[in-house]
Amino acid sequence: MRTRSVLLTTAMTLVAVLGTAGCAAAAPSGGSAASYTNLPTSGRPDYQLGGSYTPPSGVTIVERDSTDRPAAGTYSICYVNGFQTQPEAASTWKRSYPSAILRDRAGKPVSDPGWPDEMLLDTRTAAKRALITNVLAKTVARCADRGFDAVEFDNLDSWTRSHGALTRAGNLALAAALVRLGHGAGLAVGQKNTPQLGVAGRKSTGFDFVVAEECFVYDECGAYTKVYGGRVIDIEYTDNSERPWSSVCASSKRPAMTILRDRDLVTPSSDDYVYEHC
């Protein structure tokens, strides 16, 4: 995520994991014979990572955490942290998969500067990428088994926060493996943020759509729509919006599927809950 928040308190617990519209596409070679349905090019999304709730009227696309269940009657996206560890799972990664964690010269895990209790995963070698993919395979299978239509892997851009240890090439190689994993499970796979990938990045990974955070505020939406057309979801946040929401919606620079949420993505039971759509 561009800016991290308490929403990840509901994210997957690795310990537990280990014990509508759109076009259909075939899984790429190397995957199974499963087919998947891509993100629709129109609709009304909701982003429910802080806790699930009955979607507002008119919502047709819902993203929820991998530990949750899909929203009935919607195109459902499953959130998985693909390039960093979840806070709840840190001890499991350290104990069972220590070589998958990026470490500094002193051997200490490298953490995300904006979210210190998330460790970066080490994407530098094929062996490490294969290990990470194998660990996440059960989570992806659970997304499919529960009836999600798609999966998005967060923190694709972790190389930009690795103090030079990780590379774009290593992260894209892992991304390509995770895309094959998702497609093999019958899921469309979404790119998360990372506008600098462009067309070349999509071709090298096979992503089907994108979930972007604050692309309007940071003037990045065009970088996504040029690559994915209408298959772009943009989440803007209330604490970083200087323009009236009506003017955001009136702008031709935003993707068609743009919503406004509170930063912590709380449920409607909270006074801090915000959900608006264009």
KEPARO-751917 format. One record per residue: residue in one letter; x, y, z of N, C-alpha, C, O, CB in turn. Coordinates in steps of 0.1 Angstrom, whole numbers, padded with zeros to 4 digits, always signed. Atoms other than C-alpha are relative to their C-alpha. Glycine has a CB too. Layout:
# KEPARO-751917
AXYZXYZXYZXYZXYZ
...
END
This chain:
# KEPARO-751917
M+0008-0012+0000+0000+0000+0000+0009+0012+0000+0020+0013+0005-0009+0000+0012
R-0007-0013+0000+0010+0036-0006+0003+0005+0014+0014+0008+0017-0007+0010-0009
T-0001-0004-0014+0003+0045+0030-0007-0010+0008-0018-0014+0005-0006+0015+0002
R+0005+0011-0007-0002+0018+0055-0009+0004+0011-0009+0016+0016+0011-0008+0006
S+0010-0004-0010-0030+0017+0081-0003-0013+0008+0002-0024+0005-0012+0006-0006
V+0003+0011-0009-0046-0005+0107-0009-0011-0007-0013-0021-0001-0008+0005+0012
L+0008+0009+0007-0066-0023+0080+0006-0014+0000-0001-0024-0001-0003+0004-0014
L-0007+0013+0001-0040-0051+0080-0002-0008+0013+0003-0020+0014+0014+0002-0003
T+0002+0008-0012-0051-0062+0115-0010-0012-0003-0011-0021+0004-0006+0008+0011
T+0009+0010+0004-0077-0083+0096+0006-0009-0010-0001-0018-0016-0013+0006-0005
A-0006+0007+0011-0052-0097+0072+0002-0015+0003+0000-0019+0014+0012+0006-0005
M-0002+0015-0002-0043-0134+0067+0009-0004+0011+0019+0003+0013+0005-0006-0013
T-0008+0006-0010-0029-0154+0095+0007-0012-0006+0000-0022-0008-0008-0004+0013
L-0007+0011+0007-0002-0176+0079+0000-0013+0008+0000-0024+0002+0014+0004-0003
V+0000+0012-0008-0003-0200+0108-0012-0009-0004-0011-0021-0005+0000+0003+0015
A+0012+0007+0003-0039-0209+0100+0000-0006-0014-0005-0016-0017-0012+0009+0002
V+0000+0004+0014-0033-0211+0063+0009-0013-0002+0005-0021-0010+0006+0011-0009
L-0008+0012+0001-0005-0236+0067-0006-0012+0007-0007-0021-0002+0014+0003+0006
G+0006+0012-0006-0021-0263+0091-0011-0004-0009-0018-0014-0007-0006+0004+0015
T+0008-0005+0002-0202-0115-0135+0003+0006-0013+0001-0001-0023-0003+0005+0010
A-0003-0005+0014-0193-0093-0162+0015-0002-0003+0022-0006+0007-0004+0015-0002
G-0013+0002+0003-0160-0094-0180+0002-0012-0009-0007-0020-0012+0009-0002+0012
C-0002+0011+0010-0144-0118-0205+0008-0011+0007+0016-0009+0016+0008+0006-0012
A-0007+0012-0006-0132-0153-0197+0013-0001-0008+0014+0002-0020-0008-0012-0002
A-0013+0002+0007-0096-0161-0205+0006-0014+0005+0003-0018+0016+0010+0011+0003
A-0006+0012-0003-0076-0193-0205+0013+0002+0008+0019+0013+0006+0003-0009-0012
A-0012-0002-0008-0048-0198-0180+0012-0001-0009+0011-0009-0019+0001-0010+0011
P-0012+0001+0009-0013-0193-0196+0006-0013+0001+0004-0021+0010+0009+0011+0004
S-0007+0013+0000+0009-0222-0205+0008-0001+0013+0014+0009+0018+0009-0001-0012
G-0006+0002-0013+0024-0237-0174-0009-0001+0011-0006-0006+0022+0011+0011+0002
G+0010+0001-0010-0008-0233-0154-0009-0012-0003-0006-0020-0011-0008+0013+0001
S+0009+0011+0002-0037-0256-0151-0010+0004-0011-0008+0014-0018-0008-0003+0013
A+0010-0003+0010-0066-0258-0175-0011+0009+0004-0021+0012-0003-0006-0013-0005
A+0010-0009-0005-0086-0235-0153-0002+0013-0008+0008+0017-0014+0002+0003+0015
S+0002-0013+0006-0102-0204-0168-0004+0010+0011-0008+0006+0022-0011-0001-0011
Y+0004-0010-0009-0109-0171-0151-0007+0011-0006-0007+0013-0019+0013+0005+0007
T+0008-0011+0005-0131-0141-0154+0007+0013+0004+0009+0015+0016-0015-0001+0005
N-0007-0012-0003-0114-0108-0157-0009+0011+0006-0021+0010+0006+0006+0006-0013
L+0007-0011-0006-0124-0076-0138-0009+0006-0011-0004+0009-0022+0010+0010+0006
P+0009-0008+0009-0154-0059-0155+0006+0013-0003+0014+0019+0005-0014+0001+0005
T-0005-0013+0004-0146-0027-0174-0009+0011+0005-0006+0023+0003+0001+0001-0015
S+0009-0010-0006-0175-0009-0156-0006-0007+0013-0007-0019+0014-0010+0005-0010
G+0006+0005-0013-0192-0012-0122+0003+0009+0011+0009+0020+0009+0005-0014+0003
R-0002-0008-0012-0191+0002-0087+0007-0008+0010+0002-0017+0016-0013+0006+0005
P-0008+0008-0009-0163-0011-0065-0002+0005+0015-0006+0016+0018+0014+0001-0004
D-0002-0003-0014-0159-0012-0027+0013-0007+0005+0016-0017+0000-0012-0004+0009
Y-0013+0004-0005-0127-0017-0008-0001-0003+0015+0000+0006+0023+0012+0010-0003
Q+0004+0003-0013-0134-0036+0024+0011-0007+0008+0009-0018+0015-0012-0009+0000
L-0010+0007-0007-0100-0046+0039+0000+0002+0015+0007-0005+0022+0014+0005-0006
G+0000-0002-0014-0107-0032+0073-0011-0007+0007-0013-0006+0019-0002+0015+0003
G+0011+0008-0005-0136-0056+0078-0011-0001-0010-0014+0009-0017-0005+0006+0014
S+0010+0002+0009-0164-0070+0058-0014+0005+0005-0016+0006+0017-0002-0015-0004
Y+0014-0004-0003-0200-0056+0057-0008-0001-0013-0003-0002-0024+0000+0015+0005
T+0009+0000+0012-0230-0056+0034+0003+0011-0009+0003+0023-0005-0015+0000+0004
P-0004-0011+0008-0219-0036+0004-0012+0010-0002-0023+0006-0002+0004-0006-0014
P+0011-0010+0002-0238-0003-0002-0007-0004-0013-0002-0011-0022+0007+0014-0001
S+0009+0002+0012-0266-0003-0028+0008+0004-0013+0014+0014-0013-0013+0007+0002
G-0006-0003+0013-0253-0005-0063+0014-0005-0002+0019-0005-0013+0000+0014-0003
V-0013+0005+0001-0219-0020-0055+0000-0013-0007-0008-0022-0004+0007-0001+0014
T-0001+0012+0008-0209-0047-0080+0013-0007+0001+0015-0018-0003-0003+0003-0014
I-0014+0006-0001-0172-0053-0072+0005+0003+0015+0004+0014+0019+0010+0007-0010
V-0005-0002-0014-0158-0059-0037+0013-0007+0002+0015-0019-0001-0011-0006+0010
E-0013+0006-0005-0123-0065-0024+0000-0002+0015-0003+0007+0022+0012+0008-0005
R-0001+0004-0014-0118-0083+0009+0013-0008+0002+0019-0013-0007-0012-0008+0004
D-0013+0007-0004-0089-0099+0028-0002-0015-0003-0013-0020-0004+0003+0003+0015
S+0000+0015+0002-0080-0135+0021-0006-0008+0011-0010-0019+0009+0014-0005-0003
T+0005+0008-0011-0091-0145+0055-0016+0001+0001-0022-0005+0009+0005+0005+0013
D+0014-0003+0000-0126-0132+0047-0007-0009-0011+0000-0017-0017-0003+0015-0002
R+0007+0007+0010-0153-0146+0024-0005+0011-0010-0007+0022-0006-0012-0008+0006
P+0004-0009+0010-0164-0130-0009-0014+0006+0003-0022-0001+0009+0000-0006-0013
A+0013-0006-0001-0194-0106-0010-0010-0007-0010-0007-0006-0022+0000+0015-0001
A+0010+0006+0009-0224-0125-0025-0005+0009-0010-0008+0020-0008-0011-0007+0008
G+0006-0007+0011-0236-0114-0058+0009+0011-0006+0005+0019-0014-0012+0006+0004
T-0009-0010+0005-0205-0093-0066+0012-0007-0007+0015-0019-0004+0005+0010+0011
Y-0013+0005+0005-0172-0097-0086+0009+0002+0012+0011+0014+0017+0004+0008-0013
S-0007+0000-0013-0150-0105-0056+0015-0001-0002+0020-0011-0009-0005-0010+0009
I-0014+0000+0001-0113-0097-0053+0006-0004+0014+0002+0001+0024+0006+0013-0005
C-0006+0005-0012-0091-0115-0027+0014+0007+0002+0022+0007-0007+0002-0015+0000
Y-0013-0007-0003-0063-0094-0010+0010-0010+0006+0007-0017+0015-0003+0012+0009
V-0011+0008-0006-0030-0112-0004+0013+0009+0000+0016+0016-0010+0003-0013-0009
N-0013-0007-0001+0003-0096+0008+0010-0009-0007+0015-0018-0001+0004+0004+0014
G-0009+0008+0008+0026-0110-0019+0015+0002+0002+0023-0007-0002-0004+0000-0014
F-0014-0004+0000+0059-0092-0013+0005+0003+0014+0017+0007+0015+0002+0011-0010
Q-0004-0003-0014+0060-0086+0025-0008-0010+0009-0018-0016+0005-0002+0015+0003
T+0007+0009-0010+0050-0105+0056-0011+0007+0007-0010+0019+0010+0010-0006+0009
Q+0010-0005-0008+0018-0099+0075+0005+0001+0015+0013-0008+0019-0013-0008-0001
P-0005-0001-0014+0024-0087+0111-0002-0012+0008+0006-0017+0016-0006+0012+0007
E+0004+0012-0008+0006-0117+0126+0008-0012-0004+0010-0022+0004-0015-0003-0002
A-0007+0012+0005+0027-0141+0105+0015+0001+0001+0022-0008-0003-0004-0002-0015
A-0015-0002-0001+0062-0127+0113+0007-0012+0006+0017-0016+0001+0003+0012+0007
S-0007+0011-0007+0071-0155+0137+0000-0012-0008+0010-0020-0008-0007-0002+0014
T+0000+0012+0008+0060-0182+0113+0010+0001-0011+0017-0009-0014-0014-0002-0006
W-0010-0001+0010+0081-0168+0085+0014-0002+0005+0023-0008+0000-0001+0014-0007
K-0013+0001-0006+0111-0165+0108+0003-0014+0004+0015-0018+0002+0001+0009+0012
R-0002+0014-0004+0107-0200+0121+0000-0010-0011+0009-0018-0011-0011-0004+0010
S+0001+0010+0011+0097-0219+0090+0006+0003-0013+0010-0006-0020-0015-0003-0002
Y-0005-0004+0013+0109-0199+0061+0010+0012+0002+0009+0022-0005-0011+0004-0009
P-0009-0012-0002+0138-0177+0073+0008+0004-0012+0011+0016-0013+0010-0004+0011
S-0008-0004+0012+0156-0177+0040-0008+0008-0010-0003+0014-0019+0005-0012-0007
A+0009-0008+0009+0126-0160+0023+0000+0014+0004-0006+0023-0003-0014-0006+0001
I+0000-0014-0005+0131-0129+0044+0012+0008-0004+0024+0003-0003-0001+0000+0016
L-0012-0008+0004+0153-0101+0031+0007+0005+0013+0001+0009+0022-0005+0012-0008
R-0008-0003-0012+0181-0094+0055+0011+0010-0003+0016+0011-0015+0006-0012+0007
D-0011-0010+0003+0207-0066+0059+0013-0007+0002+0014-0019+0005-0001+0012+0010
R-0013+0006-0001+0244-0072+0062+0003-0006+0013+0011-0015+0015+0011+0010-0003
A-0002+0005-0014+0241-0079+0099-0009-0012+0002-0009-0018+0013-0003+0011+0010
G+0009+0011-0001+0215-0106+0092-0013+0003+0006-0021-0006+0008+0007-0011+0008
K+0013-0004-0005+0186-0086+0105-0011+0002-0011-0007+0007-0021+0001+0012+0009
P+0010-0002+0011+0153-0086+0086-0002+0014-0003-0001+0023+0005-0014-0006+0006
V+0003-0013+0005+0146-0056+0065-0015+0003+0000-0023-0005-0006+0006+0002-0014
S+0014-0004-0001+0113-0039+0073-0004+0011-0009+0004+0019-0013-0003+0003+0015
D+0006-0011+0007+0090-0016+0054+0001+0012+0009-0004+0012+0020-0015-0003-0005
P-0001-0012-0008+0099+0019+0066-0013+0006+0005-0014+0011+0016+0008+0011-0007
G+0013-0006-0003+0063+0029+0066-0009-0010+0009-0020-0006+0014-0008+0004-0012
W+0007+0010-0007+0051-0003+0083+0010-0010+0007+0012-0021+0001-0010-0008-0009
P-0011+0007-0006+0079-0016+0106-0002-0014+0004+0008-0022+0004+0005+0007+0011
D+0002+0014-0004+0062-0048+0116-0003-0009-0012-0008-0020-0011-0011-0001+0010
E+0000+0008+0012+0062-0060+0080+0014-0002-0006+0020+0008-0009-0010+0006-0011
M-0013+0003+0006+0093-0077+0067-0001-0002-0015-0010-0007-0020+0007-0012+0006
L-0001+0001+0015+0103-0075+0030+0004-0015-0003+0013-0020+0003+0009+0010-0006
L-0004+0013+0005+0105-0109+0012+0011+0002-0010+0011+0011-0017-0013-0007-0006
D-0013+0000+0008+0137-0117-0006-0003-0006-0014-0005-0018-0016+0011-0008+0006
T+0004+0004+0014+0130-0118-0044+0013-0002-0009+0011-0002-0021-0010+0009-0006
R-0013-0001+0008+0167-0119-0055+0003-0013-0008+0010-0011-0018+0011+0004+0009
T-0004+0012+0007+0170-0155-0066-0012-0009-0003-0023-0007+0003+0010-0009+0009
A+0011+0009+0005+0148-0181-0084-0004-0009+0012-0016-0012+0013+0004-0008-0012
A+0004+0009-0011+0150-0204-0053-0008+0007+0010-0018+0001+0015+0013-0006+0006
K+0008-0008-0010+0138-0177-0030-0014+0003-0005-0024+0002+0003+0007+0012+0005
R+0013-0003+0006+0110-0167-0053-0009-0013-0001-0021-0012+0002+0002+0005-0015
A+0008+0012+0001+0099-0203-0057-0005-0004+0014-0016-0008+0016+0009-0012-0005
L+0004+0003-0013+0098-0207-0019-0012+0009+0004-0022+0005+0010+0012+0002+0010
I+0010-0009-0003+0077-0176-0015-0013-0004-0007-0024-0004-0001+0003+0015-0004
T+0012+0005+0007+0053-0188-0042-0006-0012+0006-0018-0013+0007+0004-0003-0015
N+0005+0013-0006+0050-0222-0026-0008+0003+0014-0018-0003+0017+0011-0010+0003
V+0007-0003-0013+0041-0206+0008-0013+0007-0003-0023+0004+0005+0010+0010+0008
L+0012-0007+0003+0015-0184-0008-0010-0008-0007-0022-0004-0009+0003+0013-0007
A+0009+0008+0008+0000-0212-0028-0013-0004+0007-0024-0004+0001+0007-0012-0005
K+0012+0004-0007-0024-0223-0001-0009+0011+0003-0021+0010+0003+0004-0006+0014
T+0008-0012-0002-0036-0188+0005-0008+0003-0013-0020+0005-0013+0008+0012+0004
V+0007-0002+0013-0044-0184-0032-0010-0011-0002-0021-0008-0007+0010+0000-0012
A+0010+0011+0002-0061-0218-0033-0012+0002+0009-0023-0001+0005+0006-0014+0004
R+0011-0003-0009-0082-0207-0003-0009+0011-0006-0021+0010-0005+0005+0004+0014
C+0008-0010+0007-0093-0176-0022-0009-0006-0011-0021-0003-0011+0010+0011-0007
A+0008+0007+0011-0104-0198-0051-0011-0009+0006-0022-0008+0001+0009-0008-0009
D+0010+0009-0006-0121-0223-0029-0012+0007+0006-0023+0002+0007+0007-0009+0011
R+0011-0008-0007-0141-0196-0011-0009+0007-0010-0019+0013-0007+0006+0010+0010
G+0008-0006+0010-0154-0183-0044+0004+0013-0005-0004+0020-0012-0014+0000+0005
F-0004-0013+0005-0134-0152-0051+0002-0002-0015+0005-0013-0020+0013+0005+0007
D-0002-0001+0015-0131-0142-0088+0015+0004-0003+0019+0000-0014-0009+0009-0006
A-0013-0005+0004-0097-0126-0086+0009+0002+0013+0003+0001+0024-0001+0014-0007
V-0010-0003-0011-0066-0119-0064+0009+0011-0003+0012+0013-0015+0008-0013+0004
E-0010-0011+0002-0044-0089-0060+0011-0002+0011+0008-0004+0022-0006+0014+0000
F-0011+0002-0009-0009-0092-0045+0006+0014+0003+0011+0021-0005+0011-0009-0007
D-0005-0013-0004+0001-0062-0025+0015+0001+0001+0022-0009+0002-0006+0004+0014
N-0014-0003-0002+0035-0045-0022+0009-0004-0011+0021-0008-0008+0004-0005+0013
L-0008+0003+0012+0047-0053-0057+0012+0010+0000+0023+0005-0005-0008+0002-0012
D-0011-0010+0001+0069-0021-0054+0009-0001+0012+0016+0009+0015-0006+0014-0001
S-0008+0000-0012+0087-0033-0023+0015+0002-0003+0023+0006+0006-0001-0014+0007
W-0014-0003+0003+0120-0030-0041+0004+0014+0002+0015+0017+0004+0003-0005-0015
T-0003-0014-0001+0117+0007-0039+0002+0004+0015+0006+0015+0018-0012+0009-0005
R-0002-0002-0014+0118+0004-0001+0010-0009+0007+0010-0011+0019-0014-0002+0008
S-0009+0010-0005+0146-0021+0002+0014+0005+0001+0024-0003+0003+0000-0012-0010
H-0013-0006-0001+0175+0003+0003+0010-0005-0010+0022-0007-0008+0006-0002+0015
G-0009+0005+0011+0188-0010-0030+0002-0015+0000+0009-0020-0010+0012+0007+0000
A-0003+0015+0000+0189-0047-0020-0008-0007-0010-0003-0017-0017-0003-0005+0014
L+0009+0007+0010+0159-0058-0042+0000+0008-0013+0004+0020-0014-0014-0001+0005
T+0000-0006+0013+0155-0051-0079-0014-0001-0006-0022-0010-0002+0010-0006-0009
R+0013+0001+0007+0125-0044-0101-0001-0013-0007-0011-0020-0007-0001+0012-0011
A+0000+0013+0008+0135-0075-0122-0003-0011+0009-0011-0020+0006+0014-0002-0006
G+0003+0010-0010+0134-0097-0091-0014+0000+0004-0021-0011+0005+0009+0000+0012
N+0014-0001-0004+0100-0085-0080-0009-0003-0012-0019-0010-0009-0003+0015+0005
L+0008+0004+0011+0086-0088-0115+0000-0015-0003-0010-0021-0008+0004+0008-0013
A-0001+0014+0002+0099-0123-0117-0009-0008+0010-0016-0017+0006+0014-0005+0001
L+0009+0006-0010+0080-0132-0085-0014+0003-0004-0023-0005-0003+0003+0006+0014
A+0013-0004+0004+0050-0113-0098-0005-0009-0011-0017-0014-0011-0001+0014-0005
A+0003+0009+0011+0050-0135-0130-0004-0013+0006-0013-0020+0001+0011-0001-0010
A+0003+0013-0006+0051-0166-0108-0013+0000+0007-0021-0009+0007+0011-0004+0010
L+0013-0002-0008+0022-0153-0086-0012+0001-0010-0023-0004-0007+0000+0012+0009
V+0010-0001+0010+0002-0145-0117-0003-0014-0006-0015-0018-0007+0004+0009-0012
R+0002+0014+0004+0007-0181-0130-0008-0008+0011-0016-0016+0007+0013-0006-0004
L+0007+0007-0011-0004-0193-0096-0014+0003+0001-0023-0006+0002+0007+0003+0013
G+0014-0005+0000-0035-0172-0096-0008-0006-0012-0019-0011-0010-0001+0014+0000
H+0007+0004+0011-0045-0181-0131-0002-0016+0000-0013-0020-0003+0008+0003-0013
G+0002+0014-0001-0039-0218-0124-0011-0004+0010-0017-0015+0009+0013-0006+0005
A+0011+0002-0010-0064-0215-0095-0013+0005-0006-0023+0005+0001+0003+0006+0013
G+0013-0005+0006-0090-0200-0119-0003+0015+0005-0015+0018+0005-0011-0008+0004
L+0002-0013-0005-0085-0164-0106+0007+0010-0010+0018+0008-0014+0006+0002+0014
A-0007-0011+0006-0078-0132-0125+0010+0006+0010+0008+0005+0022-0010+0011-0005
V-0010-0005-0009-0048-0114-0110+0003+0015-0003+0005+0019-0014+0013-0008-0002
G-0001-0014+0001-0045-0077-0103+0014+0005+0004+0020+0001+0014-0010+0007+0008
Q-0012-0008-0004-0014-0054-0102-0005+0009+0011-0016+0015+0010+0006+0007-0012
K+0003-0009-0010-0013-0033-0071+0010+0012-0001+0022+0011+0000+0001-0006+0014
N-0008-0012+0002-0001+0003-0076+0011-0002-0010+0010-0009-0020+0006+0004+0014
T-0012+0001+0008+0034+0006-0092-0003+0005-0015-0001-0003-0024+0004-0015+0000
P+0003-0005+0014+0025+0029-0122+0012-0001-0009+0010+0000-0021-0005+0014+0001
Q-0012+0000+0009+0061+0028-0135+0002-0013-0008+0010-0013-0017+0012+0002+0009
L-0001+0012+0008+0056-0007-0148-0003+0001-0015+0004-0004-0024-0009-0011+0006
G+0004-0002+0013+0038+0004-0179-0004-0013-0008-0007-0023-0002+0011+0007-0008
V+0004+0011+0009+0030-0019-0209+0010-0011+0002+0006-0023+0002-0001+0004-0014
A-0010+0010-0001+0063-0037-0206-0001-0009+0013+0000-0021+0013+0014+0006+0000
G+0002+0007-0012+0057-0046-0170-0012-0009+0000-0011-0021+0005-0002+0010+0012
R+0012+0009+0001+0022-0060-0178+0004-0012-0008+0000-0023-0005-0011+0008-0006
K-0003+0011+0009+0036-0081-0206+0009-0010+0007+0008-0022+0004+0007+0005-0013
S-0010+0010-0007+0064-0096-0184-0007-0007+0011-0002-0018+0015+0012+0008+0005
T+0006+0007-0012+0040-0105-0156-0013-0007-0004-0016-0017+0002-0003+0010+0010
G+0013+0006+0003+0006-0112-0172-0012+0005+0008-0022-0001+0008+0001-0014+0001
F+0011-0006-0008-0015-0090-0148-0012+0003-0009-0011+0006-0021+0005+0012+0007
D+0012-0002+0008-0051-0087-0159-0007+0014+0003-0014+0019-0006-0010-0011+0004
F+0006-0013-0004-0062-0054-0141+0009+0006+0010+0019+0001+0014-0015-0002+0005
V-0008-0006-0010-0050-0030-0116-0009+0006+0011-0020+0011+0008+0009+0012-0006
V+0006-0007-0011-0060-0018-0081+0010+0011+0004+0021+0008+0009-0004-0010+0012
A-0009-0011-0003-0045+0017-0076-0005+0008+0012-0017+0009+0014+0001+0009-0012
E+0004-0008-0011-0045+0038-0045+0005+0015-0003+0017+0017-0006+0007-0005+0013
E-0003-0014+0002-0047+0076-0049+0007+0004-0013+0016+0013-0013+0009+0005+0012
C-0007-0004+0012-0037+0077-0085-0005+0014-0005+0003+0020-0012-0004-0011-0011
F+0004-0014+0003-0058+0109-0089+0008+0010+0007+0013+0020+0001-0015+0002+0003
V-0008-0010-0008-0040+0127-0061+0014+0001-0005+0020+0012-0006+0000-0004+0015
Y-0014+0000+0005-0006+0117-0075+0001+0001-0015+0012-0001-0020+0007-0012+0006
D-0001-0002+0014-0015+0122-0111+0006-0012-0007+0015-0011-0016+0007+0013-0004
E-0005+0012+0006-0008+0086-0120-0010-0009-0008-0007-0019-0014+0006-0009+0011
C+0010+0008+0005-0041+0074-0133+0002-0004-0015-0001-0015-0019-0014+0006+0001
G-0003+0003+0015-0031+0077-0170+0009-0011-0002+0008-0018-0012+0005+0013-0006
A-0010+0010+0001-0002+0054-0164-0007-0014+0001-0002-0024-0005+0011+0001+0010
Y+0008+0012-0001-0028+0027-0155-0009-0002-0011-0010-0013-0018-0007-0001+0013
T+0011+0001+0011-0056+0034-0180+0006-0002-0014+0000-0009-0022-0009+0012+0000
K-0007+0003+0013-0031+0034-0209+0003-0014-0002+0004-0019-0013+0013+0009-0001
V-0004+0015+0000-0022-0002-0200-0012-0009+0001-0013-0019-0006+0010-0003+0011
Y+0011+0009-0003-0054-0016-0187-0014+0005-0005-0024-0002-0003-0001-0002+0015
G+0013-0006+0004-0081+0006-0202-0010+0002+0011-0006+0009+0021-0006-0010-0011
G+0010-0002-0010-0113+0004-0182+0002-0009+0012-0005-0008+0022-0013-0002-0005
R-0001+0010-0011-0100-0024-0159+0010+0006+0011+0020+0000+0014+0006-0013-0005
V-0007-0007-0010-0087+0001-0133-0009+0004+0011-0020+0010+0009+0008+0012-0005
I+0007-0004-0012-0100+0005-0097+0009+0010+0007+0021+0007+0010-0004-0012+0009
D-0008-0010-0008-0088+0037-0079-0007+0003+0013-0019+0006+0013+0001+0013-0008
I+0005-0003-0013-0092+0042-0042+0007+0013+0005+0019+0013+0006+0002-0011+0010
E-0005-0012-0006-0088+0078-0030-0004+0000+0015-0013-0006+0019-0006+0012-0007
Y+0002-0001-0014-0086+0086+0007-0003+0014+0005+0002+0024+0000+0013-0006+0007
T+0005-0013-0005-0103+0113+0027+0011+0009+0006+0009+0021+0006-0010-0003+0011
D-0010-0008-0007-0072+0124+0046+0011+0006-0010+0021+0012-0005+0007-0008+0011
N-0011-0005+0009-0052+0132+0014-0007+0006-0013-0001+0005-0024+0009-0012-0004
S+0007-0006+0011-0078+0149-0008-0002+0015+0002-0009+0019+0011-0013-0008-0002
E+0001-0014-0002-0075+0186-0013-0012+0006-0008-0015+0018-0007+0013+0007-0004
R+0010-0005+0009-0103+0189-0039-0014-0006+0005-0014-0017+0010+0002-0004-0014
P+0014+0006-0003-0141+0185-0033-0002-0013-0008+0003-0014-0020-0011+0010-0003
W+0003+0012+0007-0152+0150-0042-0007+0001-0013-0004-0006-0023-0007-0010+0009
S+0008-0002+0012-0176+0163-0068+0010+0004-0011+0007+0001-0023-0010+0011+0002
S-0010-0004+0011-0146+0179-0087+0008-0012-0004+0013-0012-0016+0008+0011+0005
V-0008+0012+0004-0127+0146-0086-0008-0008-0010-0003-0012-0020+0004-0008+0013
C+0009+0008+0009-0157+0128-0101-0002+0007-0013-0004+0000-0023-0013-0002+0007
A+0002-0007+0012-0160+0155-0127+0012+0000-0009+0011+0004-0021-0004+0014+0003
S-0013+0000+0008-0124+0151-0139+0000-0011-0010-0003-0023-0007+0012+0000+0010
S-0002+0011+0011-0116+0132-0171+0012-0008+0003+0015-0017-0004+0000+0007-0013
K-0013+0006-0003-0083+0122-0155-0002-0013+0009+0007-0021+0010+0009+0009+0006
R+0002+0011-0009-0098+0097-0131-0005-0012-0008-0012-0011-0018-0010+0004+0012
P+0006+0012+0005-0107+0061-0139-0015+0000+0002-0019+0006+0012+0007-0013+0005
A+0015+0001-0002-0144+0053-0143-0003-0005+0013-0013-0001+0020-0006-0008-0011
M+0003+0007-0013-0143+0031-0112+0009+0006+0011+0019+0000+0015+0002-0015-0001
T-0007-0007-0010-0131+0056-0086-0009+0002+0012-0020+0006+0011+0005+0014-0005
I+0008-0001-0012-0142+0056-0050+0008+0008+0011+0020+0009+0009-0004-0014+0006
L-0007-0007-0011-0134+0076-0018-0003-0009+0013-0014-0012+0016-0006+0014+0002
R+0001+0007-0013-0127+0057+0015+0008+0007+0011+0017+0015+0008+0005-0014-0002
D-0008-0004-0011-0115+0065+0049+0013-0008+0000+0013-0019-0004-0008-0002+0014
R-0014+0006+0001-0078+0057+0054+0000-0014+0006+0007-0023+0001+0010+0009+0007
D-0001+0013-0007-0084+0028+0078-0010-0010-0005-0010-0021+0000-0001+0002+0015
L+0009+0009+0007-0111+0013+0057-0009-0007+0011-0011-0019+0010+0007-0011-0008
V+0009+0006-0011-0134+0008+0088-0014-0003-0006-0017+0000-0017-0001+0011+0011
T+0014+0004+0004-0169-0006+0086-0010+0011+0004-0007+0020+0011-0004-0014+0008
P+0010-0010-0003-0201+0014+0087-0004+0002+0014-0010+0012+0018-0013-0003-0008
S+0003-0002-0014-0204+0008+0124+0008+0011+0007+0005+0015+0018+0001-0013+0007
S-0009-0010-0006-0176+0033+0130-0004+0014-0005-0009+0015-0017+0014-0003-0004
D+0002-0013+0004-0181+0070+0130+0009+0006-0011+0007+0015-0018+0000+0009+0012
D-0010-0004+0009-0150+0073+0108-0002-0005-0014+0005-0002-0023+0013-0004+0005
Y+0002+0006+0012-0165+0053+0080-0004+0010-0011-0012+0019-0009-0011-0010+0001
V+0003-0008+0011-0166+0070+0046+0000-0009-0013+0009-0017-0015+0010+0012-0002
Y+0000+0006+0013-0177+0056+0012-0007+0009-0009-0019+0012-0007-0006-0015+0001
E+0006-0007+0010-0184+0076-0018+0005-0005-0014+0015-0012-0015+0004+0016+0001
H-0003+0005+0013-0184+0067-0055-0003+0011-0010-0011+0020-0008-0007-0013-0003
C+0003-0009+0011-0184+0086-0088-0011-0006-0009-0014+0000-0019+0013+0003-0008
END
